[in-house]
Amino acid sequence: MNDDGKVDIYQVFIAMAVFSAGNFDDKIKSLFCVFDLDGNGDIERKELSCFIMSGVFGLCKMTGLPQPSTMGIQTYTVAVFKEIDDDQSGIVDYLEFEKWIKNSDPIQEFLLKFTGVQTFERSVRRKNEEF
């Protein structure tokens, strides 16, 4: 939900992509393409900030969880961008984005909790943690 109390189209799209049936890799590709706002094949920090803010607010709205502050999300975005941008190029390409989604424990835990879905990679890590 935005500051004006309305849900924007990006929030709706993220929620639909996350909670719909379908191949997880296809969902990642769709999300990457939608949030590559200028269509140049990379995600800049401003685009990632929009992506994360829309995703967090939209999913909180759908699940009834309290929304974090905008400043908190912006601080998180800076940290996440540094984490995702493996080559420190100042942009996130698709492979960096895919790697982050598939290997981020918070994202994977969220998906497992609210959708019952996890990536194969996360499933293997969970199994290995049990032993």
The first five atom37 places (N, CA, C, CB, O) and aatype in JSON, in Angstrom:
{
  "aatype": [12, 2, 3, 3, 7, 11, 19, 3, 9, 18, 5, 19, 13, 9, 0, 12, 0, 19, 13, 15, 0, 7, 2, 13, 3, 3, 11, 9, 11, 15, 10, 13, 4, 19, 13, 3, 10, 3, 7, 2, 7, 3, 9, 6, 1, 11, 6, 10, 15, 4, 13, 9, 12, 15, 7, 19, 13, 7, 10, 4, 11, 12, 16, 7, 10, 14, 5, 14, 15, 16, 12, 7, 9, 5, 16, 18, 16, 19, 0, 19, 13, 11, 6, 9, 3, 3, 3, 5, 15, 7, 9, 19, 3, 18, 10, 6, 13, 6, 11, 17, 9, 11, 2, 15, 3, 14, 9, 5, 6, 13, 10, 10, 11, 13, 16, 7, 19, 5, 16, 13, 6, 1, 15, 19, 1, 1, 11, 2, 6, 6, 13],
  "atom_mask": [
    [1, 1, 1, 1, 1],
    [1, 1, 1, 1, 1],
    [1, 1, 1, 1, 1],
    [1, 1, 1, 1, 1],
    [1, 1, 1, 0, 1],
    [1, 1, 1, 1, 1],
    [1, 1, 1, 1, 1],
    [1, 1, 1, 1, 1],
    [1, 1, 1, 1, 1],
    [1, 1, 1, 1, 1],
    [1, 1, 1, 1, 1],
    [1, 1, 1, 1, 1],
    [1, 1, 1, 1, 1],
    [1, 1, 1, 1, 1],
    [1, 1, 1, 1, 1],
    [1, 1, 1, 1, 1],
    [1, 1, 1, 1, 1],
    [1, 1, 1, 1, 1],
    [1, 1, 1, 1, 1],
    [1, 1, 1, 1, 1],
    [1, 1, 1, 1, 1],
    [1, 1, 1, 0, 1],
    [1, 1, 1, 1, 1],
    [1, 1, 1, 1, 1],
    [1, 1, 1, 1, 1],
    [1, 1, 1, 1, 1],
    [1, 1, 1, 1, 1],
    [1, 1, 1, 1, 1],
    [1, 1, 1, 1, 1],
    [1, 1, 1, 1, 1],
    [1, 1, 1, 1, 1],
    [1, 1, 1, 1, 1],
    [1, 1, 1, 1, 1],
    [1, 1, 1, 1, 1],
    [1, 1, 1, 1, 1],
    [1, 1, 1, 1, 1],
    [1, 1, 1, 1, 1],
    [1, 1, 1, 1, 1],
    [1, 1, 1, 0, 1],
    [1, 1, 1, 1, 1],
    [1, 1, 1, 0, 1],
    [1, 1, 1, 1, 1],
    [1, 1, 1, 1, 1],
    [1, 1, 1, 1, 1],
    [1, 1, 1, 1, 1],
    [1, 1, 1, 1, 1],
    [1, 1, 1, 1, 1],
    [1, 1, 1, 1, 1],
    [1, 1, 1, 1, 1],
    [1, 1, 1, 1, 1],
    [1, 1, 1, 1, 1],
    [1, 1, 1, 1, 1],
    [1, 1, 1, 1, 1],
    [1, 1, 1, 1, 1],
    [1, 1, 1, 0, 1],
    [1, 1, 1, 1, 1],
    [1, 1, 1, 1, 1],
    [1, 1, 1, 0, 1],
    [1, 1, 1, 1, 1],
    [1, 1, 1, 1, 1],
    [1, 1, 1, 1, 1],
    [1, 1, 1, 1, 1],
    [1, 1, 1, 1, 1],
    [1, 1, 1, 0, 1],
    [1, 1, 1, 1, 1],
    [1, 1, 1, 1, 1],
    [1, 1, 1, 1, 1],
    [1, 1, 1, 1, 1],
    [1, 1, 1, 1, 1],
    [1, 1, 1, 1, 1],
    [1, 1, 1, 1, 1],
    [1, 1, 1, 0, 1],
    [1, 1, 1, 1, 1],
    [1, 1, 1, 1, 1],
    [1, 1, 1, 1, 1],
    [1, 1, 1, 1, 1],
    [1, 1, 1, 1, 1],
    [1, 1, 1, 1, 1],
    [1, 1, 1, 1, 1],
    [1, 1, 1, 1, 1],
    [1, 1, 1, 1, 1],
    [1, 1, 1, 1, 1],
    [1, 1, 1, 1, 1],
    [1, 1, 1, 1, 1],
    [1, 1, 1, 1, 1],
    [1, 1, 1, 1, 1],
    [1, 1, 1, 1, 1],
    [1, 1, 1, 1, 1],
    [1, 1, 1, 1, 1],
    [1, 1, 1, 0, 1],
    [1, 1, 1, 1, 1],
    [1, 1, 1, 1, 1],
    [1, 1, 1, 1, 1],
    [1, 1, 1, 1, 1],
    [1, 1, 1, 1, 1],
    [1, 1, 1, 1, 1],
    [1, 1, 1, 1, 1],
    [1, 1, 1, 1, 1],
    [1, 1, 1, 1, 1],
    [1, 1, 1, 1, 1],
    [1, 1, 1, 1, 1],
    [1, 1, 1, 1, 1],
    [1, 1, 1, 1, 1],
    [1, 1, 1, 1, 1],
    [1, 1, 1, 1, 1],
    [1, 1, 1, 1, 1],
    [1, 1, 1, 1, 1],
    [1, 1, 1, 1, 1],
    [1, 1, 1, 1, 1],
    [1, 1, 1, 1, 1],
    [1, 1, 1, 1, 1],
    [1, 1, 1, 1, 1],
    [1, 1, 1, 1, 1],
    [1, 1, 1, 1, 1],
    [1, 1, 1, 1, 1],
    [1, 1, 1, 0, 1],
    [1, 1, 1, 1, 1],
    [1, 1, 1, 1, 1],
    [1, 1, 1, 1, 1],
    [1, 1, 1, 1, 1],
    [1, 1, 1, 1, 1],
    [1, 1, 1, 1, 1],
    [1, 1, 1, 1, 1],
    [1, 1, 1, 1, 1],
    [1, 1, 1, 1, 1],
    [1, 1, 1, 1, 1],
    [1, 1, 1, 1, 1],
    [1, 1, 1, 1, 1],
    [1, 1, 1, 1, 1],
    [1, 1, 1, 1, 1],
    [1, 1, 1, 1, 1]
  ],
  "atom_positions": [
    [[0.85, -1.16, 0.0], [0.0, 0.0, 0.0], [0.9, 1.23, 0.0], [-0.96, -0.01, 1.21], [1.89, 1.27, 0.72]],
    [[0.55, 2.2, -0.79], [1.3, 3.44, -0.86], [0.92, 4.36, 0.3], [1.06, 4.15, -2.2], [-0.01, 4.06, 1.06]],
    [[1.65, 5.47, 0.42], [1.36, 6.43, 1.5], [-0.08, 6.95, 1.43], [2.33, 7.59, 1.43], [-0.64, 7.35, 2.45]],
    [[-0.67, 6.94, 0.23], [-2.04, 7.42, 0.08], [-3.08, 6.33, 0.37], [-2.24, 7.97, -1.31], [-4.28, 6.57, 0.21]],
    [[-2.62, 5.15, 0.78], [-3.53, 4.08, 1.14], [-3.98, 3.22, -0.03], [0.0, 0.0, 0.0], [-4.82, 2.35, 0.14]],
    [[-3.42, 3.46, -1.22], [-3.8, 2.71, -2.4], [-2.72, 1.7, -2.77], [-4.07, 3.65, -3.58], [-1.54, 1.91, -2.49]],
    [[-3.12, 0.62, -3.39], [-2.2, -0.4, -3.88], [-1.91, -0.1, -5.34], [-2.77, -1.84, -3.69], [-2.84, 0.1, -6.12]],
    [[-0.6, -0.08, -5.72], [-0.3, 0.22, -7.11], [-0.2, -1.05, -7.94], [1.0, 1.02, -7.21], [-0.23, -2.16, -7.4]],
    [[-0.08, -0.89, -9.25], [-0.08, -2.02, -10.17], [1.1, -2.95, -9.93], [-0.07, -1.52, -11.61], [0.97, -4.16, -10.11]],
    [[2.25, -2.4, -9.52], [3.41, -3.25, -9.26], [3.15, -4.16, -8.06], [4.66, -2.39, -9.03], [3.54, -5.33, -8.07]],
    [[2.52, -3.63, -7.04], [2.19, -4.43, -5.86], [1.26, -5.57, -6.24], [1.55, -3.56, -4.76], [1.42, -6.7, -5.78]],
    [[0.28, -5.28, -7.06], [-0.66, -6.3, -7.51], [0.07, -7.35, -8.33], [-1.8, -5.66, -8.33], [-0.15, -8.55, -8.15]],
    [[0.94, -6.92, -9.24], [1.66, -7.86, -10.09], [2.55, -8.79, -9.27], [2.5, -7.11, -11.12], [2.58, -10.0, -9.52]],
    [[3.28, -8.24, -8.3], [4.14, -9.07, -7.46], [3.31, -10.11, -6.73], [4.93, -8.2, -6.46], [3.65, -11.29, -6.71]],
    [[2.23, -9.66, -6.12], [1.38, -10.59, -5.37], [0.83, -11.68, -6.28], [0.23, -9.84, -4.68], [0.79, -12.85, -5.9]],
    [[0.4, -11.31, -7.48], [-0.13, -12.3, -8.41], [0.97, -13.27, -8.83], [-0.73, -11.61, -9.64], [0.73, -14.48, -8.91]],
    [[2.15, -12.77, -9.1], [3.25, -13.63, -9.54], [3.67, -14.6, -8.44], [4.46, -12.79, -9.99], [3.89, -15.78, -8.69]],
    [[3.76, -14.11, -7.23], [4.21, -14.94, -6.12], [3.18, -16.0, -5.77], [4.5, -14.09, -4.9], [3.55, -17.15, -5.52]],
    [[1.92, -15.65, -5.76], [0.89, -16.58, -5.3], [0.22, -17.39, -6.41], [-0.16, -15.82, -4.57], [-0.63, -18.23, -6.12]],
    [[0.6, -17.15, -7.65], [-0.02, -17.91, -8.74], [0.71, -19.23, -8.95], [-0.03, -17.09, -10.04], [1.85, -19.41, -8.52]],
    [[0.04, -20.14, -9.64], [0.68, -21.41, -9.98], [1.64, -21.16, -11.13], [-0.38, -22.51, -10.36], [1.48, -20.2, -11.89]],
    [[2.62, -22.01, -11.25], [3.54, -21.88, -12.38], [4.96, -22.14, -11.98], [0.0, 0.0, 0.0], [5.29, -22.28, -10.8]],
    [[5.8, -22.21, -12.97], [7.21, -22.48, -12.8], [7.9, -21.31, -12.1], [7.87, -22.76, -14.15], [7.74, -20.16, -12.5]],
    [[8.66, -21.61, -11.04], [9.31, -20.56, -10.25], [10.29, -19.75, -11.08], [10.03, -21.18, -9.05], [10.38, -18.53, -10.92]],
    [[11.05, -20.41, -11.96], [12.0, -19.69, -12.8], [11.3, -18.71, -13.73], [12.84, -20.68, -13.62], [11.8, -17.61, -13.97]],
    [[10.14, -19.09, -14.24], [9.37, -18.18, -15.09], [8.88, -16.97, -14.29], [8.17, -18.92, -15.72], [8.83, -15.85, -14.81]],
    [[8.52, -17.2, -13.02], [8.09, -16.09, -12.17], [9.24, -15.1, -11.94], [7.58, -16.62, -10.81], [9.05, -13.89, -11.97]],
    [[10.44, -15.64, -11.71], [11.61, -14.78, -11.51], [11.86, -13.94, -12.77], [12.87, -15.62, -11.16], [12.1, -12.74, -12.67]],
    [[11.79, -14.56, -13.93], [12.01, -13.83, -15.2], [10.96, -12.74, -15.36], [11.95, -14.8, -16.41], [11.29, -11.62, -15.76]],
    [[9.72, -13.06, -15.06], [8.64, -12.07, -15.2], [8.86, -10.88, -14.26], [7.28, -12.71, -14.91], [8.72, -9.73, -14.67]],
    [[9.21, -11.18, -13.01], [9.45, -10.09, -12.06], [10.63, -9.23, -12.48], [9.7, -10.65, -10.66], [10.56, -8.0, -12.39]],
    [[11.7, -9.86, -12.94], [12.86, -9.09, -13.39], [12.47, -8.15, -14.52], [13.99, -10.03, -13.84], [12.82, -6.97, -14.51]],
    [[11.74, -8.66, -15.51], [11.35, -7.84, -16.66], [10.43, -6.7, -16.26], [10.67, -8.7, -17.7], [10.57, -5.59, -16.78]],
    [[9.51, -6.95, -15.37], [8.58, -5.89, -14.97], [9.3, -4.77, -14.23], [7.48, -6.47, -14.08], [8.99, -3.6, -14.42]],
    [[10.26, -5.13, -13.38], [10.91, -4.11, -12.57], [12.18, -3.56, -13.17], [11.21, -4.66, -11.25], [12.85, -2.73, -12.56]],
    [[12.52, -4.01, -14.36], [13.54, -3.34, -15.16], [12.79, -2.21, -15.87], [14.27, -4.33, -16.2], [12.47, -2.3, -17.05]],
    [[12.51, -1.16, -15.11], [11.58, -0.12, -15.55], [11.95, 0.52, -16.88], [11.5, 0.95, -14.51], [11.06, 0.83, -17.68]],
    [[13.24, 0.71, -17.14], [13.63, 1.34, -18.4], [13.88, 0.32, -19.51], [14.86, 2.18, -18.19], [14.2, 0.7, -20.63]],
    [[13.75, -0.97, -19.2], [13.85, -2.01, -20.21], [15.24, -2.23, -20.78], [0.0, 0.0, 0.0], [15.39, -2.77, -21.87]],
    [[16.27, -1.81, -20.04], [17.63, -1.94, -20.57], [18.3, -3.27, -20.24], [18.47, -0.82, -20.05], [19.47, -3.47, -20.58]],
    [[17.59, -4.19, -19.56], [18.15, -5.49, -19.25], [18.9, -5.55, -17.94], [0.0, 0.0, 0.0], [19.47, -6.59, -17.6]],
    [[18.91, -4.47, -17.2], [19.57, -4.41, -15.89], [18.65, -3.68, -14.92], [20.95, -3.69, -15.99], [17.76, -2.93, -15.32]],
    [[18.88, -3.91, -13.62], [18.13, -3.19, -12.6], [19.09, -2.29, -11.85], [17.4, -4.18, -11.63], [20.08, -2.75, -11.28]],
    [[18.78, -0.99, -11.85], [19.55, -0.02, -11.09], [18.99, 0.04, -9.67], [19.51, 1.38, -11.77], [17.91, -0.5, -9.4]],
    [[19.71, 0.7, -8.77], [19.29, 0.74, -7.37], [17.91, 1.39, -7.22], [20.31, 1.49, -6.52], [17.11, 0.93, -6.4]],
    [[17.63, 2.44, -7.99], [16.32, 3.1, -7.9], [15.21, 2.12, -8.31], [16.28, 4.36, -8.81], [14.15, 2.09, -7.69]],
    [[15.46, 1.33, -9.35], [14.48, 0.34, -9.78], [14.31, -0.74, -8.71], [14.9, -0.29, -11.13], [13.19, -1.18, -8.45]],
    [[15.41, -1.17, -8.11], [15.32, -2.19, -7.05], [14.54, -1.66, -5.86], [16.72, -2.63, -6.61], [13.76, -2.39, -5.26]],
    [[14.75, -0.39, -5.53], [14.02, 0.22, -4.42], [12.52, 0.19, -4.7], [14.5, 1.67, -4.2], [11.73, -0.14, -3.81]],
    [[12.14, 0.52, -5.9], [10.73, 0.49, -6.3], [10.2, -0.95, -6.21], [10.53, 1.05, -7.74], [9.1, -1.18, -5.72]],
    [[11.0, -1.9, -6.69], [10.64, -3.32, -6.65], [10.41, -3.8, -5.22], [11.72, -4.16, -7.32], [9.38, -4.4, -4.92]],
    [[11.37, -3.53, -4.36], [11.27, -4.01, -2.98], [10.12, -3.33, -2.25], [12.59, -3.77, -2.23], [9.36, -3.98, -1.54]],
    [[10.01, -2.0, -2.41], [8.94, -1.27, -1.72], [7.57, -1.78, -2.16], [9.06, 0.24, -1.99], [6.7, -2.03, -1.32]],
    [[7.38, -1.93, -3.45], [6.1, -2.42, -3.95], [5.82, -3.83, -3.48], [6.07, -2.36, -5.47], [4.71, -4.16, -3.07]],
    [[6.85, -4.67, -3.54], [6.68, -6.06, -3.11], [6.34, -6.19, -1.65], [0.0, 0.0, 0.0], [5.41, -6.91, -1.27]],
    [[7.1, -5.48, -0.82], [6.87, -5.56, 0.63], [5.48, -5.02, 0.98], [7.96, -4.78, 1.39], [4.73, -5.67, 1.71]],
    [[5.15, -3.84, 0.47], [3.85, -3.25, 0.8], [2.7, -4.09, 0.28], [3.76, -1.84, 0.23], [1.71, -4.3, 0.98]],
    [[2.83, -4.59, -0.96], [1.77, -5.4, -1.54], [1.56, -6.71, -0.79], [0.0, 0.0, 0.0], [0.42, -7.1, -0.52]],
    [[2.65, -7.39, -0.47], [2.53, -8.67, 0.23], [2.06, -8.48, 1.67], [3.85, -9.41, 0.21], [1.31, -9.3, 2.19]],
    [[2.51, -7.41, 2.32], [2.02, -7.12, 3.68], [0.52, -6.87, 3.64], [2.75, -5.89, 4.29], [-0.22, -7.34, 4.51]],
    [[0.08, -6.15, 2.65], [-1.35, -5.86, 2.51], [-2.15, -7.16, 2.32], [-1.59, -4.9, 1.31], [-3.19, -7.35, 2.94]],
    [[-1.64, -8.04, 1.46], [-2.36, -9.29, 1.18], [-2.36, -10.23, 2.37], [-1.74, -9.98, -0.01], [-3.34, -10.94, 2.59]],
    [[-1.28, -10.23, 3.15], [-1.16, -11.19, 4.25], [-1.59, -10.62, 5.59], [0.24, -11.67, 4.34], [-1.69, -11.36, 6.57]],
    [[-1.85, -9.31, 5.64], [-2.26, -8.68, 6.89], [-1.12, -8.4, 7.85], [0.0, 0.0, 0.0], [-1.36, -8.09, 9.02]],
    [[0.11, -8.49, 7.37], [1.27, -8.19, 8.21], [1.47, -6.68, 8.3], [2.54, -8.87, 7.66], [1.1, -5.96, 7.37]],
    [[2.03, -6.18, 9.39], [2.28, -4.74, 9.49], [3.35, -4.31, 8.48], [2.72, -4.36, 10.92], [4.29, -5.05, 8.2]],
    [[3.19, -3.12, 7.95], [4.12, -2.61, 6.95], [5.3, -1.9, 7.63], [3.41, -1.65, 5.98], [5.1, -1.13, 8.57]],
    [[6.51, -2.17, 7.16], [7.66, -1.45, 7.71], [7.65, -0.01, 7.2], [8.98, -2.15, 7.32], [6.9, 0.33, 6.28]],
    [[8.48, 0.83, 7.79], [8.56, 2.22, 7.37], [9.25, 2.32, 6.0], [9.32, 3.06, 8.41], [10.04, 1.46, 5.63]],
    [[8.92, 3.38, 5.28], [9.56, 3.63, 3.99], [11.07, 3.79, 4.16], [8.97, 4.89, 3.33], [11.84, 3.28, 3.35]],
    [[11.49, 4.49, 5.2], [12.92, 4.68, 5.46], [13.6, 3.33, 5.73], [13.14, 5.63, 6.65], [14.72, 3.1, 5.27]],
    [[12.94, 2.46, 6.45], [13.48, 1.14, 6.73], [13.67, 0.33, 5.45], [0.0, 0.0, 0.0], [14.67, -0.37, 5.29]],
    [[12.72, 0.44, 4.54], [12.82, -0.27, 3.28], [13.95, 0.31, 2.43], [11.49, -0.21, 2.51], [14.69, -0.44, 1.78]],
    [[14.1, 1.63, 2.43], [15.19, 2.25, 1.66], [16.56, 1.83, 2.2], [15.05, 3.78, 1.69], [17.47, 1.56, 1.42]],
    [[16.7, 1.78, 3.51], [17.95, 1.32, 4.11], [18.22, -0.12, 3.73], [17.92, 1.48, 5.65], [19.34, -0.49, 3.39]],
    [[17.18, -0.94, 3.79], [17.29, -2.34, 3.41], [17.69, -2.46, 1.93], [15.96, -3.08, 3.67], [18.51, -3.31, 1.58]],
    [[17.12, -1.62, 1.08], [17.41, -1.66, -0.35], [18.89, -1.43, -0.63], [16.56, -0.63, -1.1], [19.48, -2.11, -1.46]],
    [[19.49, -0.46, 0.07], [20.91, -0.19, -0.12], [21.74, -1.43, 0.23], [21.36, 1.02, 0.75], [22.65, -1.81, -0.5]],
    [[21.41, -2.05, 1.35], [22.13, -3.25, 1.78], [21.91, -4.41, 0.8], [21.69, -3.67, 3.2], [22.85, -5.13, 0.46]],
    [[20.68, -4.58, 0.35], [20.37, -5.66, -0.58], [21.08, -5.45, -1.9], [18.85, -5.76, -0.8], [21.6, -6.39, -2.49]],
    [[21.1, -4.21, -2.38], [21.75, -3.92, -3.66], [23.23, -4.31, -3.59], [21.61, -2.42, -4.02], [23.76, -4.91, -4.53]],
    [[23.88, -3.98, -2.49], [25.29, -4.37, -2.32], [25.44, -5.88, -2.33], [25.86, -3.79, -1.02], [26.4, -6.42, -2.88]],
    [[24.47, -6.57, -1.71], [24.5, -8.04, -1.66], [24.29, -8.66, -3.04], [23.45, -8.55, -0.69], [24.96, -9.63, -3.39]],
    [[23.36, -8.12, -3.81], [23.01, -8.69, -5.1], [24.06, -8.4, -6.17], [21.66, -8.16, -5.56], [24.37, -9.26, -6.99]],
    [[24.59, -7.2, -6.15], [25.52, -6.74, -7.19], [26.9, -7.38, -6.99], [25.64, -5.19, -7.17], [27.84, -6.73, -6.53]],
    [[27.0, -8.67, -7.34], [28.22, -9.45, -7.11], [29.47, -8.8, -7.67], [28.06, -10.82, -7.71], [30.52, -8.8, -7.03]],
    [[29.36, -8.25, -8.86], [30.55, -7.69, -9.5], [30.75, -6.2, -9.2], [30.46, -7.89, -10.99], [31.64, -5.56, -9.76]],
    [[29.9, -5.66, -8.31], [30.0, -4.25, -7.89], [29.99, -3.28, -9.08], [31.27, -4.04, -7.07], [30.71, -2.28, -9.08]],
    [[29.17, -3.6, -10.09], [29.09, -2.78, -11.3], [28.13, -1.6, -11.16], [28.68, -3.63, -12.46], [28.12, -0.71, -12.01]],
    [[27.34, -1.59, -10.11], [26.34, -0.54, -9.94], [25.01, -0.87, -10.58], [0.0, 0.0, 0.0], [24.07, -0.07, -10.53]],
    [[24.93, -2.04, -11.2], [23.68, -2.53, -11.78], [23.55, -4.01, -11.45], [23.65, -2.3, -13.33], [24.54, -4.69, -11.19]],
    [[22.31, -4.5, -11.46], [22.04, -5.91, -11.21], [21.55, -6.52, -12.52], [20.99, -6.1, -10.05], [20.53, -6.1, -13.07]],
    [[22.28, -7.52, -13.01], [21.82, -8.21, -14.21], [20.92, -9.38, -13.81], [23.03, -8.71, -15.06], [20.74, -9.66, -12.62]],
    [[20.36, -10.06, -14.8], [19.4, -11.12, -14.5], [20.02, -12.24, -13.67], [18.85, -11.68, -15.79], [19.38, -12.73, -12.74]],
    [[21.23, -12.65, -14.0], [21.84, -13.77, -13.27], [22.08, -13.42, -11.8], [23.17, -14.17, -13.92], [21.9, -14.26, -10.92]],
    [[22.48, -12.18, -11.53], [22.65, -11.74, -10.14], [21.31, -11.74, -9.42], [23.29, -10.34, -10.08], [21.22, -12.16, -8.27]],
    [[20.27, -11.26, -10.09], [18.92, -11.21, -9.52], [18.39, -12.61, -9.22], [17.95, -10.48, -10.48], [17.87, -12.87, -8.14]],
    [[18.53, -13.51, -10.18], [18.07, -14.89, -10.0], [18.8, -15.56, -8.84], [18.28, -15.69, -11.31], [18.18, -16.24, -8.02]],
    [[20.1, -15.38, -8.79], [20.9, -15.97, -7.71], [20.41, -15.46, -6.35], [22.4, -15.64, -7.9], [20.3, -16.23, -5.4]],
    [[20.13, -14.17, -6.26], [19.65, -13.58, -5.01], [18.31, -14.17, -4.6], [19.54, -12.05, -5.15], [18.14, -14.58, -3.45]],
    [[17.36, -14.21, -5.52], [16.04, -14.75, -5.2], [16.14, -16.2, -4.73], [15.1, -14.65, -6.43], [15.52, -16.58, -3.74]],
    [[16.92, -16.98, -5.44], [17.01, -18.41, -5.12], [17.81, -18.69, -3.85], [17.63, -19.15, -6.27], [17.63, -19.75, -3.25]],
    [[18.67, -17.79, -3.44], [19.55, -18.06, -2.3], [19.29, -17.2, -1.08], [20.95, -17.9, -2.72], [19.98, -17.35, -0.07]],
    [[18.34, -16.3, -1.16], [18.03, -15.43, -0.03], [17.15, -16.17, 0.97], [17.34, -14.12, -0.51], [16.0, -16.48, 0.68]],
    [[17.69, -16.45, 2.13], [16.9, -17.15, 3.15], [15.63, -16.41, 3.53], [17.75, -17.38, 4.38], [14.58, -17.03, 3.64]],
    [[15.69, -15.06, 3.75], [14.43, -14.37, 4.09], [13.35, -14.5, 3.01], [14.71, -12.9, 4.35], [12.17, -14.69, 3.32]],
    [[13.75, -14.39, 1.76], [12.77, -14.53, 0.67], [12.24, -15.95, 0.63], [13.4, -14.15, -0.69], [11.03, -16.16, 0.5]],
    [[13.12, -16.91, 0.73], [12.7, -18.3, 0.68], [11.8, -18.66, 1.87], [13.91, -19.22, 0.64], [10.82, -19.39, 1.7]],
    [[12.13, -18.17, 3.05], [11.28, -18.44, 4.22], [9.91, -17.81, 4.06], [11.96, -17.92, 5.5], [8.9, -18.41, 4.42]],
    [[9.88, -16.58, 3.52], [8.6, -15.91, 3.28], [7.75, -16.73, 2.32], [8.84, -14.49, 2.72], [6.57, -16.97, 2.57]],
    [[8.36, -17.15, 1.21], [7.62, -17.92, 0.22], [7.11, -19.24, 0.8], [8.5, -18.2, -1.0], [5.96, -19.63, 0.56]],
    [[7.95, -19.9, 1.56], [7.54, -21.17, 2.16], [6.39, -20.96, 3.15], [8.73, -21.83, 2.86], [5.44, -21.73, 3.17]],
    [[6.5, -19.91, 3.96], [5.47, -19.66, 4.97], [4.12, -19.3, 4.36], [5.92, -18.54, 5.89], [3.08, -19.79, 4.8]],
    [[4.14, -18.43, 3.34], [2.87, -17.9, 2.83], [2.37, -18.57, 1.57], [3.01, -16.46, 2.58], [1.2, -18.41, 1.21]],
    [[3.22, -19.32, 0.87], [2.76, -19.96, -0.36], [2.97, -21.46, -0.36], [3.46, -19.35, -1.54], [2.43, -22.16, -1.21]],
    [[3.76, -21.95, 0.59], [4.06, -23.37, 0.6], [5.03, -23.78, -0.48], [0.0, 0.0, 0.0], [5.19, -24.97, -0.75]],
    [[5.69, -22.81, -1.12], [6.6, -23.06, -2.22], [8.01, -22.69, -1.79], [6.19, -22.26, -3.48], [8.23, -21.7, -1.1]],
    [[8.96, -23.51, -2.2], [10.36, -23.17, -2.01], [11.13, -23.64, -3.23], [10.93, -23.8, -0.7], [10.69, -24.54, -3.95]],
    [[12.28, -23.04, -3.47], [13.1, -23.47, -4.58], [13.77, -24.79, -4.25], [14.16, -22.4, -4.93], [13.87, -25.18, -3.09]],
    [[14.22, -25.47, -5.27], [14.95, -26.71, -5.08], [16.19, -26.46, -4.23], [15.33, -27.34, -6.45], [16.52, -27.24, -3.33]],
    [[16.89, -25.34, -4.53], [18.1, -25.0, -3.79], [17.81, -24.84, -2.3], [18.72, -23.71, -4.35], [18.57, -25.32, -1.46]],
    [[16.72, -24.18, -1.98], [16.35, -23.97, -0.58], [15.95, -25.29, 0.07], [15.2, -22.94, -0.46], [16.27, -25.53, 1.24]],
    [[15.28, -26.13, -0.66], [14.89, -27.43, -0.13], [16.12, -28.25, 0.23], [14.03, -28.19, -1.16], [16.15, -28.89, 1.29]],
    [[17.13, -28.24, -0.62], [18.37, -28.96, -0.34], [19.05, -28.39, 0.89], [19.31, -28.9, -1.56], [19.52, -29.14, 1.75]],
    [[19.12, -27.05, 1.0], [19.74, -26.43, 2.17], [19.0, -26.79, 3.45], [19.78, -24.9, 2.01], [19.63, -27.07, 4.47]],
    [[17.69, -26.79, 3.41], [16.89, -27.15, 4.59], [17.16, -28.59, 5.01], [15.39, -26.95, 4.31], [17.3, -28.9, 6.19]],
    [[17.23, -29.47, 4.02], [17.5, -30.88, 4.32], [18.89, -31.04, 4.94], [17.38, -31.74, 3.05], [19.06, -31.78, 5.91]],
    [[19.88, -30.35, 4.38], [21.24, -30.44, 4.9], [21.35, -29.86, 6.31], [22.2, -29.72, 3.96], [22.16, -30.33, 7.12]],
    [[20.55, -28.85, 6.61], [20.56, -28.25, 7.95], [19.98, -29.21, 8.99], [19.77, -26.93, 7.95], [20.32, -29.13, 10.17]],
    [[19.11, -30.09, 8.56], [18.49, -31.05, 9.49], [19.48, -32.1, 9.94], [17.3, -31.71, 8.84], [19.3, -32.68, 11.01]],
    [[20.5, -32.36, 9.16], [21.46, -33.43, 9.5], [22.67, -32.89, 10.17], [21.88, -34.18, 8.28], [23.57, -33.65, 10.51]]
  ]
}
